[in-house]
Amino acid sequence: MKHSSIPAAQTVVQYCKAKGIDNIVISPGSRNAPLIIGFSEDPFFSCFSIVDERCAAFFALGIAQQIGRPVAVVCTSGSALLNYYPAIAEGYYSRIPIIVLSADRPSYKIDVGDGQTIRQEGVFERHIGYSGSLRQDVVHATDRIRKYRPEWLENGSPENIQEGIQDHNNGELDRVLEIALKSKLPVHVNIPLEEPLYGKRDVTSIGPIKEATHTKGNPAMENLEGFADLWNSSDRKMVIVGVNGPNTVEQEFLDKLADDPSTIVFTETTSNLHHSNFFPSIDSIVAPIEKLDRPDEQFKKLEPELLLTFGGMIISKKIKAFLRQYRPAQHWHIDPYNAFDTFFSLSQHFKIGANDFFKKFLPLVHRGTSDYYPYWSAIRTAYEAKRKLYLEQVPFTDMWAFHRILGAIPPKSQLQLANSSTVRYAQLFDLDPSLKVFCNRGTSGIDGSTSTAIGAALHHKTPTVLITGDLSFFYDNNALWNQYIRPDFRIVLINNQGGGIFRILPGCEDGDNFETYFETTHKFNAGPLCEMYGFDHETVQNETALKTVLPNFFKRSERPKLIEIRTPRLMNDKILLTYFDFISSVFINH
């Protein structure tokens, strides 16, 4: 096994190994050659080569999303580093740890007109758990240091000065990697490296690295009796669950929440929670109320006295708008790290995991006697019947296609959803409870959905299905440029020739400006990309074709597959908006 001849590169590799960080996503370059040598020569590491740094970071995000541990990304100097930023921001708000290892030029070559140099230190400052910088070794390329920075060598021999540099680098790496492991946040280590870069040696020149020992924290709960009294005295309690990993909340706790007439539980597809008493389509409750002549009457009935939330970001804009206007007297959030004041009414943050909280809290509360759940359960049953009737009437459009697709996905699959209209359509339908659902909701951007899904598929036992829109897919088409796509990977591409969600949003106006700068209409199809990257590709444009193709689409194959569903651009928004009008009649008899 070979090692880089540069001590800093050796140190980075050895610390990653000691901390158990074994997935390394590498983008090509010259300045990062010492790091590439160290990682790729050691069989402990699983190394992946992704050329496009933006795709590489989202690919790493997908792996980290699945394994629950940090994944490192390695890049060369210059603008390469900046391409990581979208995924870093996503990881920051989704609490998914990515370790950025950026090779850099020596400090004396920054801002002097040298190629591939930018100010790399602290570049992610506003969206990072920690930014660290290593010091440049002085026992490597000593002649260059004497030429450009002789003052670095004034206080002793290179070997003696190197001891202090090594101590600093050891401390910095230990600190930054521990933060990634414990806080679940992205971190950044900048590593200045001087030429020559490709030297190798059989043994390391640094001392042994001690493996870290991690102990799980046991955060103390606050006195819960007073909170239990507030819960027990509230007749209208609402629970909302945002992004939540599969199988992370014990069923007995969910059952107790679901069996309380004074409590309604709103979930989303990304909540990965299921119970017959839960409300999985928030907008199908809230949006029809907005259509009423006197919505305030129903909103007052829905208004909670106490709101309890856990999980990550919430998708529904409707529930956010409702709760910001009809604010609960109490809003409690459960999360071991942070609490967003999404509804501008946060009153208590329980810094603990959901299971630990419910284990201590639920024995203190009793079943309520309110008509809160029964009333809204009747509304839910009524709109579900109306939805079924509506779907039997609508023509071939986005909504019709989503209904068919979501019902055809094989049980136990991993479902990755792109953002924008894709994840919002998915909220309107019931999913098989065995599906494991993911979406980049930290920043909710369309960039990187395909790259994330491909990375996530590597560490998932069952097949992965990505549902994406045309803008998301074409924006991230470099995601397909790698060797790691499994043959059971499936992409469902809804191609409505533009940003269809902008036709749904308030303020939409037809015209050349709207189509060019908002909707961004196009005539692209995915066929040439599929041919280039080795995907089987089929296009469907009507109901009969989709019904025919879907059963075979998910069957085992030797190559990954993409089905492109081309829907009518000018009809999709009308069908969706009419849906909420159609089901709003459920309130007539309530």
C-alpha positions in Angstrom: 0.0 0.0 0.0 1.3 3.4 -1.0 1.0 6.7 0.8 1.4 10.3 -0.4 4.8 11.7 0.5 3.1 14.9 1.9 2.5 14.7 5.7 -0.7 16.8 5.6 -2.3 14.4 3.0 -1.2 11.4 5.1 -2.8 13.0 8.2 -6.1 13.6 6.5 -6.3 10.0 5.3 -5.3 8.5 8.6 -7.8 10.6 10.6 -10.7 9.6 8.2 -9.7 6.0 8.7 -9.5 6.3 12.5 -12.9 7.9 12.6 -14.5 5.3 10.4 -15.2 7.6 7.5 -14.8 5.1 4.6 -16.9 6.5 1.7 -14.9 9.0 -0.3 -16.3 10.8 -3.4 -13.4 12.1 -5.5 -13.5 14.6 -8.4 -10.5 14.7 -10.6 -7.7 17.3 -10.4 -4.0 17.8 -9.9 -3.8 19.7 -6.6 -5.8 17.0 -4.8 -3.5 14.3 -6.2 -1.9 13.6 -2.7 -5.3 13.0 -1.2 -6.4 10.8 -4.1 -3.3 8.7 -3.8 -3.9 8.2 -0.1 -7.5 7.3 -0.3 -7.4 5.2 -3.4 -4.4 3.2 -2.4 -6.0 2.1 1.0 -8.5 -0.8 0.6 -10.3 0.5 3.8 -11.9 3.2 1.7 -14.7 2.9 -0.9 -13.8 5.5 -3.5 -16.1 6.9 -6.1 -15.1 9.0 -9.1 -17.6 11.8 -10.0 -16.3 14.4 -12.4 -18.8 17.2 -11.8 -18.3 18.5 -8.3 -21.9 19.6 -7.9 -23.1 16.1 -8.8 -20.4 14.6 -6.6 -21.5 16.5 -3.5 -25.2 15.5 -4.0 -24.1 11.9 -4.7 -22.3 11.9 -1.4 -25.4 13.5 0.2 -27.4 10.5 -1.0 -25.0 8.0 0.5 -24.9 9.9 3.8 -28.7 10.1 3.8 -28.9 6.3 3.8 -26.0 5.2 6.0 -26.4 7.9 8.6 -22.7 8.7 8.8 -20.5 11.3 7.2 -19.2 10.9 3.6 -16.2 12.8 2.4 -15.8 14.7 -0.9 -12.4 15.5 -2.3 -11.7 18.3 -4.9 -8.9 20.2 -6.4 -8.3 23.9 -5.9 -10.2 26.9 -7.4 -13.8 27.1 -8.6 -14.2 23.3 -8.1 -14.9 23.9 -4.4 -17.7 26.3 -5.1 -19.7 23.7 -6.9 -20.2 21.8 -3.6 -22.2 24.7 -2.2 -25.7 23.7 -3.1 -25.3 20.2 -1.5 -23.6 21.8 1.5 -26.6 24.0 2.1 -28.9 21.1 1.7 -26.9 19.0 4.1 -26.8 21.9 6.6 -30.6 22.3 6.7 -31.3 18.6 6.5 -28.6 17.6 9.1 -26.8 15.3 6.7 -23.0 15.4 7.3 -20.7 15.9 4.3 -17.0 16.3 4.9 -15.4 18.7 2.3 -11.7 18.1 1.8 -10.5 20.8 -0.5 -7.0 20.9 -1.8 -5.6 24.4 -2.0 -2.6 26.3 -3.4 -0.1 27.6 -0.8 -1.2 30.9 0.7 1.6 32.7 -1.0 0.0 31.9 -4.4 -3.4 33.3 -3.5 -4.4 36.6 -5.1 -1.2 36.9 -7.1 -2.6 35.9 -10.4 -1.9 32.2 -10.2 -4.2 29.8 -11.9 -7.1 27.9 -10.2 -6.8 30.0 -7.0 -9.6 31.6 -5.0 -10.0 32.4 -1.4 -11.0 29.0 -0.2 -10.8 29.3 3.5 -14.2 29.7 5.1 -16.0 29.8 1.8 -19.1 28.0 3.3 -19.1 30.1 6.5 -22.8 30.7 6.6 -23.9 27.1 6.0 -21.3 24.9 7.7 -20.9 23.2 11.0 -17.2 24.0 11.1 -14.5 25.3 8.8 -10.9 24.4 9.5 -7.7 24.9 7.7 -4.5 22.9 7.9 -1.1 24.5 7.9 1.3 23.9 5.1 4.0 21.3 5.8 7.6 22.8 5.8 9.4 19.5 5.5 7.9 19.1 2.0 9.0 21.4 -0.8 11.3 23.2 1.7 13.2 24.9 -1.1 10.0 26.6 -2.4 9.2 27.8 1.1 12.7 29.3 1.5 12.1 31.1 -1.8 8.6 32.5 -1.2 8.1 32.5 2.6 11.6 32.4 4.2 10.1 33.8 7.5 8.3 30.5 8.0 11.7 28.9 8.7 13.3 31.6 10.9 12.6 30.0 14.3 14.2 26.6 14.0 14.9 23.7 11.7 12.2 22.5 9.3 11.8 19.4 11.4 11.3 21.2 14.6 8.8 23.7 13.0 7.0 20.7 11.4 6.2 19.3 14.9 4.1 22.4 15.7 2.4 22.2 12.3 1.6 18.5 12.8 0.1 19.2 16.3 -2.1 21.9 14.8 -3.2 19.7 11.9 -4.0 16.8 14.2 -6.1 19.0 16.4 -7.9 20.6 13.5 -8.8 17.3 11.9 -9.9 15.8 15.2 -12.2 18.8 15.9 -13.7 19.0 12.4 -14.4 15.3 12.1 -15.9 15.0 15.5 -18.3 17.8 14.7 -19.4 16.0 11.6 -20.0 12.8 13.5 -21.8 14.3 16.5 -23.7 17.3 15.1 -24.7 15.7 11.7 -23.6 18.9 10.0 -21.4 19.4 6.9 -17.8 20.5 7.7 -14.9 21.8 5.6 -11.2 21.3 5.8 -9.0 23.3 3.5 -5.6 21.7 2.8 -2.7 23.8 1.3 -0.5 21.6 -0.8 2.8 22.5 -2.6 4.3 20.7 -5.5 5.6 18.1 -6.2 2.2 16.5 -5.7 2.5 12.9 -7.0 5.3 11.5 -4.7 4.6 8.2 -2.9 6.2 6.3 -0.1 5.7 2.9 1.5 5.3 4.0 5.0 3.8 7.2 6.6 5.9 9.9 8.1 3.4 10.7 10.8 2.7 9.0 14.1 -0.3 6.7 14.8 -3.8 8.2 15.0 -5.9 7.1 18.0 -9.4 5.8 17.1 -12.1 7.9 18.5 -14.5 6.5 21.1 -18.0 7.9 20.9 -20.6 7.8 23.7 -24.2 8.6 23.1 -25.5 11.5 25.0 -28.5 11.2 27.3 -30.0 14.6 27.4 -32.0 15.3 30.5 -35.6 16.0 30.0 -37.2 19.0 31.6 -40.0 18.6 34.1 -42.8 17.2 32.0 -45.7 17.3 34.4 -46.5 20.9 33.6 -46.5 20.2 29.9 -48.6 17.1 30.4 -51.2 19.3 32.2 -51.3 21.7 29.3 -51.7 18.7 26.9 -54.5 17.1 28.9 -56.4 20.4 29.2 -56.3 21.1 25.5 -59.3 20.0 23.4 -57.7 20.6 20.0 -54.2 19.3 19.6 -52.5 19.1 16.3 -49.3 17.1 15.5 -47.4 17.8 12.3 -44.5 15.6 11.2 -42.0 16.9 8.6 -39.2 15.0 7.0 -38.6 11.9 9.0 -36.5 8.8 8.3 -38.2 5.4 7.8 -38.7 3.2 10.9 -37.5 5.9 13.3 -40.5 6.3 15.6 -41.9 3.3 17.6 -45.4 2.2 16.5 -46.7 2.1 20.1 -46.2 5.9 20.3 -47.9 6.5 17.0 -50.8 4.3 18.0 -51.4 6.3 21.2 -51.4 9.6 19.3 -53.8 8.2 16.8 -56.2 7.0 19.4 -56.9 10.4 20.9 -60.2 12.1 19.8 -58.6 15.5 20.8 -55.6 15.0 18.5 -55.2 15.1 14.7 -51.9 14.0 13.2 -50.8 15.5 9.9 -48.1 13.7 8.0 -46.5 14.0 4.5 -45.0 11.5 2.2 -41.5 12.4 3.5 -42.7 11.7 7.1 -42.6 8.0 6.5 -45.3 7.4 9.2 -48.5 5.6 8.6 -51.7 5.0 10.6 -55.3 4.8 9.4 -56.2 7.7 11.7 -53.5 10.0 10.4 -54.1 12.8 7.8 -51.5 12.2 5.0 -52.7 14.9 2.6 -52.6 18.2 4.4 -53.5 20.3 1.3 -56.6 18.2 0.7 -57.9 19.6 4.0 -56.7 23.1 4.0 -56.9 24.1 0.3 -60.7 23.4 -0.1 -61.4 25.6 2.9 -59.8 28.5 1.1 -62.3 28.0 -1.7 -65.3 28.6 0.7 -67.3 31.8 0.8 -66.7 32.0 4.6 -63.4 30.1 5.2 -62.9 31.6 8.7 -65.6 29.4 10.2 -63.9 26.2 9.2 -60.4 27.5 9.9 -61.5 28.3 13.4 -62.6 24.7 13.8 -59.3 23.5 12.6 -57.2 26.0 14.7 -55.3 24.0 17.3 -54.8 25.1 20.9 -51.6 23.2 21.1 -49.3 22.3 18.2 -46.6 19.6 18.5 -44.1 19.1 15.7 -41.1 16.8 15.0 -39.1 15.9 12.0 -37.5 18.2 9.5 -38.9 20.6 6.9 -42.6 20.7 6.2 -43.7 20.7 2.5 -47.2 22.1 2.7 -47.3 25.9 2.2 -51.0 25.8 3.0 -50.5 24.6 6.5 -47.8 27.1 7.1 -50.0 30.0 5.9 -52.9 28.7 8.0 -50.9 28.3 11.3 -49.2 31.7 10.8 -52.7 33.3 10.7 -54.4 31.0 13.3 -51.6 30.6 15.7 -51.7 28.0 18.4 -51.3 29.2 22.0 -48.5 26.6 22.4 -46.1 25.2 19.8 -43.7 22.5 21.0 -40.9 21.1 18.8 -39.0 17.9 19.4 -35.5 17.6 18.0 -32.1 16.9 19.6 -30.4 19.7 17.6 -32.6 22.7 16.6 -36.1 24.0 16.3 -37.3 26.3 13.6 -40.0 28.9 14.5 -41.8 28.0 11.3 -45.2 29.3 12.5 -43.9 32.2 14.6 -45.4 30.7 17.7 -42.6 28.4 19.1 -42.9 28.2 22.8 -40.9 25.1 23.8 -38.0 23.1 22.2 -37.5 19.7 23.6 -33.8 18.8 22.8 -34.3 15.1 22.5 -35.2 12.5 20.0 -38.9 11.7 19.3 -38.8 8.2 20.8 -37.1 9.3 24.0 -39.6 12.2 24.3 -42.7 10.1 23.8 -41.4 7.3 26.1 -41.4 9.8 29.0 -44.2 12.0 28.0 -47.1 9.8 26.8 -47.4 7.9 30.2 -48.3 11.3 31.7 -51.2 12.1 29.4 -54.7 10.7 29.0 -57.1 10.2 26.1 -59.1 13.3 25.4 -62.9 13.6 25.0 -63.1 16.2 22.2 -64.9 16.0 18.8 -61.8 17.5 17.1 -60.6 14.3 15.5 -64.1 12.9 14.7 -65.1 16.1 12.8 -62.0 16.2 10.7 -62.0 12.5 10.1 -65.4 12.8 8.5 -64.1 15.6 6.3 -61.1 13.3 5.3 -63.4 10.4 4.5 -65.5 12.6 2.3 -62.7 14.2 0.4 -61.1 10.8 -0.2 -64.4 9.7 -1.9 -64.5 12.9 -3.9 -60.9 12.4 -5.0 -61.6 8.9 -6.2 -64.5 10.2 -8.2 -62.5 13.1 -9.6 -59.7 10.9 -10.8 -62.1 8.8 -12.7 -63.1 11.9 -14.7 -59.8 13.7 -15.4 -58.0 13.3 -18.7 -54.4 12.4 -19.2 -52.4 15.0 -17.2 -49.8 15.3 -14.5 -52.4 14.5 -11.8 -53.7 11.4 -13.6 -50.1 10.2 -14.3 -49.0 10.6 -10.6 -52.0 8.6 -9.5 -51.1 5.7 -11.8 -47.3 5.9 -11.1 -47.5 6.0 -7.3 -49.9 3.1 -7.3 -47.6 1.0 -9.5 -44.3 1.3 -7.5 -43.4 -2.1 -6.1 -43.6 -2.6 -2.4 -40.5 -2.0 -0.2 -38.9 0.2 -2.9 -37.0 3.4 -2.1 -38.8 6.4 -3.5 -36.8 9.5 -4.2 -38.8 12.6 -5.1 -37.5 15.6 -6.9 -38.7 19.0 -5.7 -41.1 21.6 -7.0 -44.4 20.1 -8.4 -43.2 16.5 -8.1 -43.1 16.4 -4.3 -46.3 18.4 -4.1 -48.3 16.1 -6.3 -47.1 13.2 -4.3 -48.7 14.7 -1.2 -52.2 14.2 -2.7 -52.2 10.4 -2.8 -51.9 7.5 -0.4 -48.7 5.6 -0.7 -47.9 2.0 0.1 -46.7 2.1 3.7 -43.7 -0.2 2.8 -42.2 2.5 0.6 -39.3 4.5 2.0 -39.6 8.1 0.8 -36.8 10.7 0.6 -36.5 14.2 -0.9 -34.0 17.1 -0.6 -36.2 19.4 1.5 -33.5 21.2 3.4 -33.3 23.9 0.8 -36.0 22.5 -1.5 -34.0 23.2 -4.6 -34.4 21.3 -7.9 -30.6 20.9 -8.3 -29.1 17.6 -7.3 -32.2 15.4 -7.0 -31.0 12.8 -9.5 -27.4 12.8 -8.1 -28.8 12.3 -4.6 -31.0 9.4 -5.7 -28.2 7.6 -7.5 -25.9 7.9 -4.4 -28.7 6.8 -2.1 -29.5 3.8 -4.3 -26.0 2.4 -3.7 -26.7 1.7 -0.1 -30.3 0.5 -0.3 -31.2 -3.2 -0.5 -34.3 -2.8 -2.6 -34.7 -1.0 -6.0 -34.8 2.8 -6.1 -37.4 4.8 -8.0 -36.8 8.5 -8.7 -39.8 10.6 -9.8 -38.7 13.9 -11.3 -39.8 16.8 -13.4 -38.3 17.9 -16.6 -36.5 20.9 -15.3 -35.0 19.0 -12.4 -33.9 16.2 -14.6 -32.3 18.2 -17.4 -30.7 20.6 -14.8 -28.9 17.7 -13.2 -28.3 15.5 -16.2 -24.6 15.2 -15.3 -25.8 13.0 -12.5 -25.9 10.1 -15.0 -22.2 10.6 -15.8 -20.8 7.9 -13.5 -20.2 4.1 -13.3 -22.3 3.5 -10.1 -25.9 3.4 -11.4 -27.5 0.1 -10.4 -29.5 -1.8 -13.1 -32.6 -1.8 -10.9 -32.5 2.1 -10.8 -35.7 3.6 -12.3 -36.4 7.2 -13.3 -40.0 8.4 -13.9 -39.7 11.7 -15.8 -42.8 13.9 -16.0 -42.0 16.1 -19.0 -44.6 18.8 -19.2 -42.2 21.0 -21.3 -41.4 23.6 -18.6 -41.8 24.7 -15.1 -45.4 23.7 -14.7 -45.6 24.7 -11.0 -45.4 28.4 -12.0 -48.8 28.0 -13.7 -50.2 26.9 -10.3 -48.8 29.7 -8.2 -50.7 32.9 -7.6 -49.8 35.7 -10.1 -49.4 33.4 -13.1 -50.1 35.3 -16.3 -49.9 33.9 -19.9 -47.7 35.6 -22.3 -44.2 35.4 -23.9 -42.5 36.8 -20.8 -44.1 34.2 -18.5 -43.3 31.3 -20.8 -39.7 32.4 -21.4 -38.6 33.6 -18.0 -40.9 31.7 -15.5 -42.2 28.6 -17.1 -39.1 28.3 -19.4 -40.8 26.2 -22.0 -38.7 23.8 -24.0 -38.9 20.9 -26.5 -36.2 18.6 -25.0 -36.6 14.9 -24.6 -34.5 12.4 -22.6 -33.9 9.9 -25.4 -30.4 11.1 -26.4 -29.2 11.3 -22.8 -30.5 7.8 -22.1 -28.7 6.5 -25.2 -25.4 8.2 -24.2 -25.6 6.9 -20.6 -26.9 3.4 -21.2 -30.5 3.7 -20.0 -33.4 1.9 -21.5 -35.9 4.7 -22.5 -39.6 4.8 -23.4 -41.9 7.7 -24.1 -45.6 7.7 -23.4 -48.1 10.4 -24.2 -51.5 9.0 -23.3 -53.4 6.8 -20.8 -53.3 3.6 -22.8 -49.5 3.8 -23.4 -48.8 4.4 -19.7 -51.0 1.6 -18.6 -49.3 -0.7 -21.0 -45.7 0.2 -20.1 -45.8 0.5 -16.3 -46.1 -3.2 -15.4 -42.9 -4.1 -17.3 -41.1 -0.9 -16.3 -40.3 -2.1 -12.8 -39.3 -5.7 -13.7 -35.7 -6.7 -13.3 -33.4 -5.7 -16.2 -29.7 -5.6 -17.2 -29.7 -1.8 -17.5 -31.4 1.1 -15.6 -34.6 2.4 -17.1 -36.2 5.8 -17.7 -39.9 6.3 -18.7 -40.7 9.7 -20.0 -44.3 10.8 -19.6 -45.2 13.7 -21.7 -48.2 15.5 -20.4 -50.2 18.5 -21.8 -48.5 21.7 -20.6 -51.5 24.0 -20.8 -53.9 21.6 -19.0 -52.1 20.4 -16.0 -52.6 23.4 -13.8 -56.3 23.6 -14.5 -56.9 20.0 -13.6 -55.0 20.4 -10.3 -56.7 23.7 -9.3 -60.1 22.3 -10.2 -59.5 19.3 -7.9 -59.5 21.6 -4.9 -62.7 23.2 -6.1 -64.2 19.8 -6.6 -63.5 18.5 -3.1 -64.4 21.7 -1.4 -68.1 20.6 -1.5 -67.4 18.2 1.4 -67.9 21.2 3.7 -71.4 21.8 2.6 -72.9 19.3 5.0 -70.4 20.0 7.8 
